[in-house]
């Protein structure tokens, strides 16, 4: 183990970190350094200036490394990790057939373990913040909060506020006033928590009454929190809204006063020009989830158009895979395939757009823009140390583009959240990751076995056998 490794792993007090470069909103700054103390960046600037101002600190020199903000996952479902291998090849609206039954089969231990497993994957992939859109498991939401804290990840924690017989597969047992009372208590419960930030959530607009949609928006706005709602994700949902209200889901939310800076609209893949205008005019934020679109969606959100119009958005995994670099690549790649190629747009926002929305603008979308997402004095010290002495990055000419196109989680040496080293070379520093994975595998088998899950497609192995059987019968 070399000296920088020892200094980082043994550190208990302030740190002066001097990498080759620091990624700022303006781009990479060569020869810069940071001082981390009390969970925040106490100073940021040219290394020689920081060493002069903080002579009591010995600089930890990190040759061949970039210090960059941690990724922000703007849309996740932490307690769905046991079903992550069940979503492949499935048509849209799988929440009815997979997620609702699976979460309903979780007890307290399995919900905690599923959430901590998802947090482990996220940290390994460079995410320092995740926005959890609320669990349907019949457990206290503190179970999820505890899992996030114990893993060491920052979490925007949603409380599901459904109170209508919507089509999400489950109506809340405590409609109306009881839901709003729980919402107020949830928002107050985590005041001052260093890692858990309360949020409200509605599964889809039709899962809550108009009164609750309006009231949750008001409560969140007053508390400086966000309301997370899946909006305009699937054609079936858009059509149901048109039949019921004569309005598309986003338009319906606007009609009841639920749009605004407090709303985080997940997916928003099916948007009309009018709805883009509504998003821009109201300051509503979106979680653009490109991998989810590829795996089980109807369309790709027009994120390049959103960026051009100043619509607030972050990037979300939707629990597909916890890899920040692959998410940024998917964000750019999906725009190129869905929109850029047809228009001859060879840039599609350029690398900096997707890095920015994966970090700083993602933090803004989930309501934490004043706290994290940027390497700057006074901001939370949520950051990554990325090895740039690799075949993928060593010949750098345009680092933002290369991080998007050629970065991967294997290049992440360290993950810090709130100033603490949480992940070192892919492993947690203060708890047993492999033991958690083993226990999760046991609990997942049991939970999936007792859940009433319906899959449309067989496994790939079974599908191959069916294909061979068909080809054999054709040949005969």
N, C-alpha and C positions, 0 to 999 in steps of 0.2 A: 504494500500500500504506500503510495507516495505522500508527500507532505500535505498538498492541498486536500487529498482525501481524508487524511487524519484530522486536519483542522476543521473540515466541515462536519465530520461525523462526531467529533468530540466537542463541538462548540456549544457553550451554554449562555454566552453573553452576546454583546454586540459583535457584528461581523462587518468587515470592510472587504467586499468582494470586487476583485479586479479581473474581469474576463477580457477577452480580446475585443468584444463589442457588446453594447447594450442596445436592445431594440426599442426605440422611442417611437411615438406616433409619426414623427417626421422621417423615420427610417433608421438604419443601423448607425450607431455612433461609435466609431473606433476609439479605443483607448479610454473609454469611460468606466466609471465604477459606481458602486452603491454602498451605502451604510444601512444595515438592517438592525433595528433595535425595537423591542417592545411590540413586535408584530407588524411594524410598518417600515417604509423607507424613510429614514431620517435625513438622508442626504443623497443626492444624485448629481453627478457631474464628471468632468475630466478627472482621471485617476490621480494625476499629480496634485490637483487642487484638493481633492478629498484627503489625500495622504498628508498634506500640509495642515488642513483644518482638523484632522483627527489623528494627531501624532501618537495618542495613547493606544491606537489600534494597529495591529500588524496586518498588513494587507494579505489576503488569501488570493494568490495569483492563479488564475484559471486559464492557462494557455490553451488555445484551440477550442474555446467555448464561447458561445453566445448566451447572454442573459436576456430572456424575453418574458413578457407577461404569460401567465398560465392561460390555457384555453378556458372558455366559458361555454358550457353545454346549456343552451337556452331551452331545451325541452327533453326531459327524461322521465322514466317511470321506474324508480329504483326497485320496487317490489315485483317487477315483472322479469327479473333476470333469470329466474328458473325456466322461463318459457322462451328464452332468446333463440333456442335451436328449433322452435316450433313454427316460426314465422316464414320460413323459406318456401317460395313457390305458392304462397297463399294469395287469394284475391283480396280486394279491399274490404274494409270494415271487419277486420279479424278480431276487433275488440269484443264483439259479441260472442264469437265462437271459441276464442282462446283466452284473452286477457281477463275478462270478467270471471269466467269459471276458475281460472288459475288463481287469481288473487283471492277469490272466495274460499279456496281450499287451504289458505295459509293460516297457521297459528302464530303465536307471538314469536317463537324461536325461528320458524321458517321465514317470517316476514323480516325479522331483524337480519338473519343471515343472507337473505336475498338482497336486501338493501346494502349491506356491507360488501357483498360480492360485487354489486354494480359499482359501488364507490371505489373498490380496489381496481377494477378494470379502468374506471375513469382516471384515477390517479396515474396508473401505468401509462395511460395514453396522453398524459400531459394536461388533463383538466384539473383546474384548481377550484372551480365552481360548477355546480350542477343545479338546474332548476327542476325540482321534482313536481310533477303535475298532480300529485295527490294519489293516495292508494285506496283501492276498494276493499282491501283486506279488513276483516273485522277486528282490528286492533287499534289501540290508542296511537295516534300519529307520533307520539313521543318515541315509539319503538323505532320509527324511521329516523327521527332526529338523533337518537342515541347511536344508531349505526353510522350515520354520517360523522358525528363527533368522534366516535371511536376510530373510524378510518382516518380521520384528519382532513376531510374535504369540506369546503364551504358549500352550504346547501340553502337554496331558496325553496322552502318547504310548503307545499300546497296542502290545503284542507279542502276536501271535496264538499261542495255545498249544493248538491243536487236535491231538489225537492219536488220534482214533477215526474209523472209516468212517461218519461222520454223513452227513446229507443236504445239507450245504452245498456239495456239488459237488467237494470236494477233501479228501483225507485227508493229514495231515502225514506227511512222509517220515521223521521222527525221533520215533517214539512214545515215551511213557513217560518214562524217566529223562532222556533227551536233551532233551525239551521242558522239563522242570523245571530242568535245568542252564542252558539258555538263558534261562529266566525269571529265575533268580537273577542271572545276569550282566547281564541287561537292567536289573533294578532297581538294581544297583550302578553301572551304566555312567553314569547321569546324575545321580549324587549331586552336589549343589552346582551343577548347571547353572542359570543364572539364568532361563532361559525354558522349558526342556524338563523335564517331570516324568514319570518312568516309570510305566507302568501295564501290567497284564496284560490279555489279552482272550481270550475264547472265542466263536467265531461264534454258536453256539446250543448249548444244553446237550447235545444229542445228538452234537455234534462233538468232545466230549472224554470220556475215560473217567471213571468216578466217582472214581478215585484222583486224576486230574489236577484235576478240579473241586474236590475237597477240598484238594489241595496248593496250588493257585494261590490259594485263599482264605487259606490259612495264610500263604503267602509274602507276599502283599499286605498282610495285617493286620500282620505283623511289620515291614514296611518303611514302613508308613503310606501305602500306595498303594491304588489301587482295581483291581478286576477288572471289566471291561466285558463283559457278555453280553447278546445279544438274547434277550428272554424274553417268552413269551406274546404274541407279536406277531401271529401268523397262526393261523387255525383249523386249517389242515393240521398245523402244528407241535404244537398242543395235542393233536390227535387222535393223532398218531404217538406222543407221550409217553404218552398214556393206554393205547394198545395195548401199548407196550413195557414200561412200568413200573407201570401201574395208577395213575399219578399225573400231574397236570398239570405242565408244566415247572417252574414256581416251586415247587410242592410237592416235585418231585424234587430240586431244588437244596437245599431245606431238609433232605431226608432224608439227603443226603450231607454236610451241614455246610458248605454253600457260601453260605448267607445270612448277612448281618451287615453292619455299617457299611462294610466294605471292598467290598461288591458294588454296582456301578452297573448296574441292570437297565434295558436300553434298551427303550423302547416300553411294555411292560406294559399293553397295550390290553385284553386279555381276562382280567379278574380277577374271581374269585368273592369274596363277603364273607369267606370263610375266608382267601383269599390276601391280602386287604387287612389282615387281622389279623396274618398272618405278617410282612408288611412292617413294620407298626407295631411289633410285638413284638421284631423282630430289629434294627431300626434300618437296614434295607436302604434304599438310595437308588434312585430311578427317574429316568430321563430321559424326560420327557413330550414327545413329538414330534408336535405337532398337524398340521403341514403334511404330514408323511409319512403320517399317518392319512388325510388328505383325498386325497392323491395315489395311494396304493397300499396302504392298510391295510384291516383288517377292522372296526376299531372305533376309538373315541376313548377314551383312558385316562381313568378317573374322577378327574381331577386335583383338582376342587373337593372331592370326598370325601376324597382324600388329604390336602389341606391341613387340612381339618377334623379329621382323625384324627392329625395331626402326623407324617405320613409324609414323609420327606425326598425332595424332588425338584427337579430343574432343568428347563430347557427346552432342547430340542435341535432342530437343523435336519435331521439325517440327510442333510446335503448337498443339501437341496432348494433353498434359496435363502439367501444370507448377508445377511439384513437383520434386525437385532435388534428394531427397532420393529414390523415386520410379523410377526415371530415372536411377540412379546408380544400383539399384536392377535389372531393366530390362536389363541393359547392361550386367551384369554378367549372368543373367538367360537365355537370348537369346543365349549367347555363349555356355552355358552348354547344352541347348537343341539341338542347331544346330550342334555343333562340339564336345563338351566335352564328352557327354555320349557315343557317338560312339567310341571314342578313349580311354575311361576309364580315362579321365582327371578329377580327383575329385577336383582340385584346380581352373581351368579355370582362371588363372591370380591372384587369391586370392583377398581379399577385397581391399587391398591397390591399386591395379591396377586401379580399377574402381573409387575409390575416387580421385586418382591422375589425371585421365583423365577427371573427372568431374570438376576439379578445376585448378590446375597448368598447366597441359598439354592442357587442354581445352583453357585456356587463351593464351597459345602459338599458338594453332591452329588458333585462330581468330585474331592473330597479336598483342596481348596485353600481351605477356609473360613477358615483361620488366616492366609492369605497375601493373598488378593485378594477383590474383590466388594463392598467397603465403603469409603467415604471416612472414614478414621479414622487417627489417629496410629499410625505403625509398620506400616501396611498398605502393600502394593505400590501404587505410583502408576499404576494401570491405570484410566484415566478418559476421559470424553468431554467436549468442549465443544459444547453444543447451542444453536443459534441459536433463541431464543424470540421474536425480533421478526419473526415470520412470520404470514401470515394464519391459519395453523392454530393457533398457540399464543399470539399476542399478547393475546387477550382471555381470559386464563386465569382460571378460577374454581376449578378442581380439577386441578392440574397432573399428578398421577399418572394420573388417568383420561385426560387429554388426551394425555399421552405415549403411552399404550397405544392410544387410538382414533385420534389424529390425528398422531402423530409419524411421521417417515419419515427415511430415511438422508440425504436431501438437506439436512436441517437440521443434520447433524453437521459442524461446522467443523473439529474436530481430534480425533484419536485418539492417546492417550498409552499406552504400555505400558512398565512398569518405569521410569517417569519420563522416557522419551524420546518426543519427538514422532515418531510413525510415519506418520501420515496427515494431510494438510492439504487441506481442501476436496476430498476424494475421491481424492487422489493420494498415492502414497508420497513421502516427503521425501528419501530417500537412495538410491533405485534407480528404474529405469525401468519403470513399470507397463505402459504401452502396448506396449513392446517385448516384455515377457513375454507379454502377451495375443496378440500376433501370432505368436510362436513356439509358444505353446500351440495355436493354431488349426492350425498346420501339423502338429504332432506328434499332435494328436487325430485328424485325418483318417487318418493312417497307422495309429494304434493301433486305431481302430474298424474300419478296413478289414481288418486281419489277425486280429481277434478273432472267435470263433465265437459271435456274439450272435444271439439269437432274440427277435424282438419279435412280440407278438400282434397289435397294431394297426398300421395304416399311419400315415404322417404325416397331419396334419390336412388338408393340401392334397390328398393322395391320397384320404382319406376323403370329402372334399367331392365329389370327382369321382365316387366310387362312389355317393354319395348321389344326385347329380344323375342318374347313369345309372339307378339304381333308380326314381327319381321319373319319369324319362322313360319307362321300360318300363311303369310302372303306368298312366301317362296313356294309353299306347297301348292 
